[in-house]
């Protein structure tokens, strides 16, 4: 099993993206928009809910428990 660095800080950005600062010093941008569909992840289309993103170990989470798999978050994000 692969280990990914823990998320130190995460900030919501325009256009349903997030900026992630990892404990290893990397800063990356992740596009959440492809995930925002259906009744549960679709709630993230609300800017107030999207803004609740916070670190959760090696990934991020929103107030109602929506999260992104750590490998997707790390591997599919682009350097900031």
Phi and psi restraints in degrees (value plus and minus 20) as a CYANA .aco file:
   2 UNK   PHI    -100.6   -60.6
   2 UNK   PSI     125.8   165.8
   3 UNK   PHI    -127.8   -87.8
   3 UNK   PSI     117.4   157.4
   4 UNK   PHI    -135.9   -95.9
   4 UNK   PSI     130.8   170.8
   5 UNK   PHI     -84.7   -44.7
   5 UNK   PSI     130.3   170.3
   6 UNK   PHI     -91.4   -51.4
   6 UNK   PSI     130.9   170.9
   7 UNK   PHI    -102.3   -62.3
   7 UNK   PSI     104.2   144.2
   8 UNK   PHI    -108.0   -68.0
   8 UNK   PSI     -61.2   -21.2
   9 UNK   PHI    -173.7  -133.7
   9 UNK   PSI     126.4   166.4
  10 UNK   PHI    -159.1  -119.1
  10 UNK   PSI     119.2   159.2
  11 UNK   PHI    -149.6  -109.6
  11 UNK   PSI     115.9   155.9
  12 UNK   PHI     -91.6   -51.6
  12 UNK   PSI     123.5   163.5
  13 UNK   PHI    -142.9  -102.9
  13 UNK   PSI     145.8   185.8
  14 UNK   PHI     -80.0   -40.0
  14 UNK   PSI     141.2   181.2
  15 UNK   PHI      42.2    82.2
  15 UNK   PSI      15.1    55.1
  16 UNK   PHI      36.5    76.5
  16 UNK   PSI      24.2    64.2
  17 UNK   PHI    -137.8   -97.8
  17 UNK   PSI     141.7   181.7
  18 UNK   PHI    -151.8  -111.8
  18 UNK   PSI     127.6   167.6
  19 UNK   PHI    -123.2   -83.2
  19 UNK   PSI     106.9   146.9
  20 UNK   PHI    -135.7   -95.7
  20 UNK   PSI     107.1   147.1
  21 UNK   PHI    -127.6   -87.6
  21 UNK   PSI      99.8   139.8
  22 UNK   PHI    -113.7   -73.7
  22 UNK   PSI     137.0   177.0
  23 UNK   PHI     -84.6   -44.6
  23 UNK   PSI     -38.7     1.3
  24 UNK   PHI    -104.6   -64.6
  24 UNK   PSI     -15.3    24.7
  25 UNK   PHI      76.1   116.1
  25 UNK   PSI     -30.1     9.9
  26 UNK   PHI     -95.3   -55.3
  26 UNK   PSI     125.1   165.1
  27 UNK   PHI    -144.0  -104.0
  27 UNK   PSI     107.7   147.7
  28 UNK   PHI    -152.0  -112.0
  28 UNK   PSI     140.2   180.2
  29 UNK   PHI    -135.3   -95.3
  29 UNK   PSI     112.0   152.0
  30 UNK   PHI    -143.4  -103.4
  30 UNK   PSI     112.1   152.1
  31 UNK   PHI    -110.1   -70.1
  31 UNK   PSI      90.9   130.9
  32 UNK   PHI    -105.1   -65.1
  32 UNK   PSI     -36.8     3.2
  33 UNK   PHI     -73.2   -33.2
  33 UNK   PSI     -57.6   -17.6
  34 UNK   PHI     -84.4   -44.4
  34 UNK   PSI     -38.9     1.1
  35 UNK   PHI    -109.3   -69.3
  35 UNK   PSI     -34.8     5.2
  36 UNK   PHI    -105.4   -65.4
  36 UNK   PSI      61.9   101.9
  37 UNK   PHI    -175.3  -135.3
  37 UNK   PSI     143.6   183.6
  38 UNK   PHI      60.0   100.0
  38 UNK   PSI     157.8   197.8
  39 UNK   PHI     -95.2   -55.2
  39 UNK   PSI     -52.5   -12.5
  40 UNK   PHI    -107.4   -67.4
  40 UNK   PSI     -78.3   -38.3
  41 UNK   PHI     -88.8   -48.8
  41 UNK   PSI     -45.2    -5.2
  42 UNK   PHI     -80.9   -40.9
  42 UNK   PSI     -43.2    -3.2
  43 UNK   PHI     -80.8   -40.8
  43 UNK   PSI     -44.8    -4.8
  44 UNK   PHI     -90.1   -50.1
  44 UNK   PSI     -29.7    10.3
  45 UNK   PHI     -88.7   -48.7
  45 UNK   PSI     -41.5    -1.5
  46 UNK   PHI     -96.2   -56.2
  46 UNK   PSI      98.2   138.2
  47 UNK   PHI     -76.8   -36.8
  47 UNK   PSI     -53.6   -13.6
  48 UNK   PHI     -86.5   -46.5
  48 UNK   PSI     -58.9   -18.9
  49 UNK   PHI     -94.1   -54.1
  49 UNK   PSI     -61.5   -21.5
  50 UNK   PHI     -77.4   -37.4
  50 UNK   PSI     -55.9   -15.9
  51 UNK   PHI     -89.6   -49.6
  51 UNK   PSI     -29.0    11.0
  52 UNK   PHI    -103.9   -63.9
  52 UNK   PSI     -14.9    25.1
  53 UNK   PHI     -77.2   -37.2
  53 UNK   PSI     119.0   159.0
  54 UNK   PHI    -170.9  -130.9
  54 UNK   PSI     137.6   177.6
  55 UNK   PHI     -83.0   -43.0
  55 UNK   PSI     126.5   166.5
  56 UNK   PHI    -166.7  -126.7
  56 UNK   PSI      55.3    95.3
  57 UNK   PHI      49.4    89.4
  57 UNK   PSI    -140.7  -100.7
  58 UNK   PHI    -113.2   -73.2
  58 UNK   PSI      -3.9    36.1
  59 UNK   PHI    -163.3  -123.3
  59 UNK   PSI    -187.9  -147.9
  60 UNK   PHI    -145.0  -105.0
  60 UNK   PSI     140.2   180.2
  61 UNK   PHI    -165.4  -125.4
  61 UNK   PSI     133.4   173.4
  62 UNK   PHI    -127.4   -87.4
  62 UNK   PSI     151.9   191.9
  63 UNK   PHI     -78.2   -38.2
  63 UNK   PSI     -50.7   -10.7
  64 UNK   PHI    -117.0   -77.0
  64 UNK   PSI      -9.6    30.4
  65 UNK   PHI      79.8   119.8
  65 UNK   PSI     -23.8    16.2
  66 UNK   PHI     -81.5   -41.5
  66 UNK   PSI     118.5   158.5
  67 UNK   PHI    -166.2  -126.2
  67 UNK   PSI     154.4   194.4
  68 UNK   PHI    -141.7  -101.7
  68 UNK   PSI     117.0   157.0
  69 UNK   PHI     -76.5   -36.5
  69 UNK   PSI     115.2   155.2
  70 UNK   PHI     -73.5   -33.5
  70 UNK   PSI     -60.4   -20.4
  71 UNK   PHI     -87.6   -47.6
  71 UNK   PSI     -56.6   -16.6
  72 UNK   PHI     -87.5   -47.5
  72 UNK   PSI     -65.3   -25.3
  73 UNK   PHI     -77.8   -37.8
  73 UNK   PSI     -66.0   -26.0
  74 UNK   PHI     -97.7   -57.7
  74 UNK   PSI     -67.7   -27.7
  75 UNK   PHI     -97.2   -57.2
  75 UNK   PSI     -47.9    -7.9
  76 UNK   PHI    -116.6   -76.6
  76 UNK   PSI     -20.5    19.5
  77 UNK   PHI    -107.9   -67.9
  77 UNK   PSI     140.8   180.8
  78 UNK   PHI    -133.9   -93.9
  78 UNK   PSI     129.5   169.5
  79 UNK   PHI     -78.3   -38.3
  79 UNK   PSI     120.7   160.7
